[in-house]
């Protein structure tokens, strides 16, 4: 799998020109749906940014997108997003 930060080649018809935060949200959604992240798991933005080599802002936007789609809870003060999605729900 290509890194989220990789730019597509100029003449690649199958290139994904989606913003980085959308690409990251897709990767995280797939991990949630496959069971790599379980209900209640915390997803700290700084850790994910480091792991996927993107900025914390990109990570926060990806997490906000997942929260809007009911995969994650909204974080409270001094708290990270947590997985709320459950298979079959």
N, C-alpha and C positions, 0 to 999 in steps of 0.2 A: 504494500500500500504506500502511496506517495505521502509525504508529509503534508500537513495542512497548509504549511507555508509555501510549498512548491508552486511556482507559477506555471500555467499551461504553456505548451509550445504554440507559437504563432499560428501554424497551419493545422493544428490538431482539431479535427471536426468533433471528436468525442470529448474535448476538454470541458472541465467543469469550471465555469467562470463565476460560480457562487461566491459570495463574500466568505471570508475565513470563519466568521462566527456561525454561519449557516453550516459550513462543512463540519466544524467542531460539534455543533448541536446534533448533526446526523450521526457522527461517530459515537457520541455519548448516548444518544437515544438507542442506537443499536446495541450498545453494551448493557443498557438498562433492560431492554426487551429480551436479550439473550440470557440474562441472569448473572452477568458479571458484576453488576451493581444490584444490590438487593434493597427492598423496601426498608427505609430507615438509615441507609448508608449516607454519610456526609460527603459532599463533593466540594472541598475548598478550592476557590478560584485560583489562588496562588499556586497550589500544587498542580492543578490541571494545566495552568499556563506554562509552568516549567516542563511538565511531562510532554506536552504537545508543541512546545517551542513557539508559542504565540504570546501576545501581550495579555495582561490581566484584563484589560478593557474588552478584548475580543472574547475572552473566557466569560466575563460577566454578561456580555450580550448573548452568548450561547446559552448560558444558564437561565437567563431571563426568558429566552425563547422556549426553553424546555418547561419552565414554570408556567408560562402562559398556555402551554399545551398539556398541562396537568401531569407531567412526568416528575416534577420537583416541587417542593414546598417553597414558599417565599421565605427568604432568610429574615431572621429577627436581628436585633442589635447584637453584634459580636457573635453571630451564628452563621454557619454556611448553609447553602441549599442542601436539602435532604431528599432522597428518592421517596416519592409517594406512589409511583405507578405500581400497579399489581396486575400480573397476567390474568387475562380473562375478565378484567373489570370493565 
